[in-house]
Amino acid sequence: CKCCDLEQKHNSAGQAASGWLLGNAVINTNGETGAFIIPYLVMVLLCGIPLLLMEYTIGQYTSLGPVHALAKICPLLKGVGVATVVISFLLCTYYNVIITW
């Protein structure tokens, strides 16, 4: 498959094979970029930007961090705030490992 060929090519050149290769292979598959980009952009516009603006608004309104801000809106959402912090920590750690590789 194309992903394996790309990975072997990069490994033989002494470069790190990581998740970046999968994204490159998905976008460059037979020149069908629109099959990936169009749904991605639709989801960013319909879900990503509104959720980002909602988080900004809640943070500005409550003047608190993510855990306490969501708990102030609704106590049941305290877990969502904790999950946000945990996911942010894991993503930062993951990308730091990729950068230092």
Residue pairs with C-beta under 8 A, 6 or more apart in sequence:
2 25
2 29
3 21
3 22
3 25
6 17
6 21
6 24
6 25
7 17
7 21
10 16
10 17
10 21
11 17
16 98
16 101
18 98
18 101
19 98
20 98
26 36
27 33
27 36
27 37
29 35
55 66
58 69
58 70
58 73
59 66
59 69
61 69
62 68
62 69
62 72
62 73
64 72
65 81
66 81
66 84
66 85
67 78
67 81
67 82
67 84
67 85
68 81
69 81
70 77
70 78
70 80
70 81
70 84
71 77
71 78
71 81
